[in-house]
Every structure is written in structure tokens, then in C-alpha cells.
Amino acid sequence: MEIQLSPDSIVVKIIAVILFIIGVYVLIYSIYDVFRSYKSMFWVPVEAVMIKNVISYSENVSYNDGRKEVSHIYRPEISYKYEVRGFSYTGNRIYWMDALMGNSHLTAPMHVLDFIGETDPGERFAVYFDPDNHGRSVVFRGISNYGICSTCIGLLAAALCLYAAITILTKV
């Protein structure tokens, strides 16, 4: 039994609308993250205490034309406490857009690995908090290379979803 979908099928229209919504969501989220990363450049410094700092190591093994290729992956995990106006907060962000640093196929930049390797639990260091929301904080202000990469991927995904949705909807 073969299912044939015509461009004016309700299923095709629903898929197009879903793709359109996904594309708009990814686009808005990417823009928000870039904006928040930019704003972090103006956040206020405060002293923090390192609670946990771990660099997880793993290997990604792949085979290319029968040859074994090994990628060494270093992922930072960090937790710190800081105080603003008598209230205590816990943070775990290195950069605002550090989601890709936890990705199993990417290694964190050297300055992040160096910072974590050189900062022991209990040690004091500067973090930067959002004056509009004291619970938001980062160790490094601005946008990282990972942030730029994730934004580009997000914008590409949004463009593809929007293109697919518009292509489907205009063929009706």
C-alpha cells in the first residue's frame, strides 16, 4: 500500500506549518542568544567561589576508508556561587552561549580548559552577573566561537525550515 500526498493535501499543509513554526522558533531563539551574549559584555563583575570544576574526557572513534580516527574531546563542567545584595546565587555558565561546549563531538576552547584547570574548588574568581536578573551569570563575557557556530547552525536550520514551508505552501 503506497501513500501518495499531493501538494494540496492537508497532511502536507500541516507539515509545512510545523516546519514554518520550527524555523521561526529557531530564528528567534538564535537572535535572542546573540542579543543576550552581546548584553553580557556589559554585565557587572562580582566575586564568586568555585564549587565544582571538572574537565570530562572522552574519545570519539570513527573509521574513514578503513582507517581508525580518534578525536579527543574535553568538556568543561563548572559550578560556582556568588552573592548580590545579600542574596546567594549558583551559576554554571562559562559563556552565555555555551551549549555546544557540552556536545559530545566538540572540545572547549583552550582558555576555558586552562581556566578550569587552574581554578580549584574553594578558590575565588570574578564572574559577571546580569543587573536585570541577578541569577544569570557567566565567567567570560561576550560571544564565544561556539556561540557563533551555534548561531550559524540555528540560522541555517531556520532558513531551511522556512524555505521548505514556503515551497510547500506556494505549490498549493
C-alpha positions in Angstrom: 0.0 0.0 0.0 1.6 3.3 -1.2 0.6 6.6 0.3 0.6 9.5 -2.2 0.5 13.0 -1.0 -0.5 15.8 -3.2 0.8 19.4 -2.6 -2.8 20.4 -1.6 -3.1 17.6 0.9 -4.0 18.6 4.5 -1.0 16.5 5.8 1.4 18.4 3.5 0.0 21.7 4.7 0.3 20.7 8.4 3.9 19.6 7.8 4.6 22.9 6.1 3.1 24.9 9.0 5.1 22.8 11.5 8.3 23.5 9.6 7.5 27.1 9.5 6.9 27.3 13.2 10.2 25.4 13.9 12.0 27.8 11.6 10.6 30.9 13.3 11.3 29.5 16.7 15.0 28.6 15.9 15.4 32.0 14.3 14.0 33.9 17.3 16.0 31.7 19.8 19.2 32.3 17.8 18.7 36.1 17.8 17.8 36.1 21.5 21.0 34.2 22.4 23.2 36.5 20.3 21.5 39.5 21.9 21.9 38.1 25.4 25.6 37.3 24.7 26.2 40.8 23.5 24.5 42.2 26.6 26.7 40.1 28.8 29.6 42.3 27.7 28.1 45.0 30.0 27.2 42.8 33.0 28.6 43.6 36.4 31.6 41.8 37.9 31.3 40.1 41.3 33.5 37.7 43.2 32.5 34.0 43.1 33.7 30.9 44.8 34.3 27.7 42.7 32.2 24.8 43.8 32.9 22.3 41.1 35.2 22.3 38.1 35.7 19.1 36.1 37.0 18.5 32.6 35.5 15.4 31.3 37.5 13.5 28.7 36.2 11.2 26.1 37.2 9.8 22.7 35.2 9.8 19.5 36.3 6.9 17.3 35.4 6.8 13.7 36.5 4.8 10.7 37.3 6.5 7.4 38.2 4.3 4.4 39.2 1.5 6.9 41.4 3.9 8.9 40.7 4.4 12.6 40.4 8.1 13.5 40.2 9.2 17.2 39.1 12.6 18.3 39.9 13.7 21.9 37.1 15.6 23.5 37.4 17.7 26.6 34.1 19.0 28.1 34.1 21.5 31.0 31.6 21.3 33.8 31.6 24.2 36.2 29.6 25.4 39.2 30.2 28.5 41.3 28.4 30.6 44.0 28.2 34.3 44.1 26.4 36.9 46.2 24.5 40.0 45.0 22.8 42.4 47.5 22.8 39.7 50.3 21.2 37.0 48.1 23.2 33.9 47.1 23.2 32.5 43.6 24.7 29.5 41.9 25.9 29.7 38.3 27.2 27.1 35.8 27.6 29.1 32.6 31.0 29.7 31.1 29.7 31.9 28.3 26.1 32.7 27.8 26.0 30.6 24.6 28.0 27.6 25.9 25.5 24.8 25.0 27.8 23.4 22.3 30.6 23.0 24.9 28.7 20.1 26.3 28.3 18.5 22.9 30.0 15.1 22.7 31.8 16.0 19.5 33.3 19.3 20.4 36.2 20.3 22.6 36.0 23.5 24.7 38.5 26.3 23.8 41.9 26.2 25.4 41.3 29.4 27.6 38.3 27.7 29.1 40.1 24.5 29.8 43.1 26.5 31.2 40.8 28.5 33.5 39.1 25.3 34.8 42.4 23.5 35.2 43.9 26.5 37.1 40.9 27.3 39.4 40.4 24.9 42.3 37.2 24.4 44.3 37.0 27.0 47.1 39.1 29.5 45.1 37.7 32.9 44.4 37.4 34.5 40.9 35.4 37.0 39.0 32.1 36.3 37.3 29.7 38.7 35.6 26.0 38.9 36.5 23.1 40.4 34.7 21.9 43.5 36.6 18.4 42.9 35.3 18.3 39.3 36.6 21.0 38.5 39.2 20.5 34.7 38.7 22.1 35.0 35.2 25.9 34.9 35.3 28.9 34.0 33.1 32.6 33.5 33.7 33.5 35.0 30.3 31.5 37.9 28.8 30.6 38.2 25.1 30.1 35.6 22.5 32.3 32.6 22.1 33.3 30.9 18.9 30.9 28.1 19.9 28.2 30.7 20.2 28.9 32.0 16.7 28.9 28.4 15.4 25.6 27.5 17.1 24.0 30.8 15.8 25.1 30.0 12.2 23.7 26.4 12.5 20.5 27.8 14.0 20.1 30.4 11.3 20.8 27.7 8.6 18.2 25.4 10.2 15.7 28.2 10.4 16.3 29.1 6.7 15.9 25.5 5.6 12.6 25.1 7.6 11.2 28.4 6.3 12.3 27.6 2.7 10.7 24.1 2.9 7.5 25.6 4.4 7.2 28.4 1.8 7.9 26.0 -1.1 5.2 23.6 0.1 2.6 26.3 0.8 3.2 28.1 -2.5 2.7 24.9 -4.6 -0.9 24.7 -3.4 
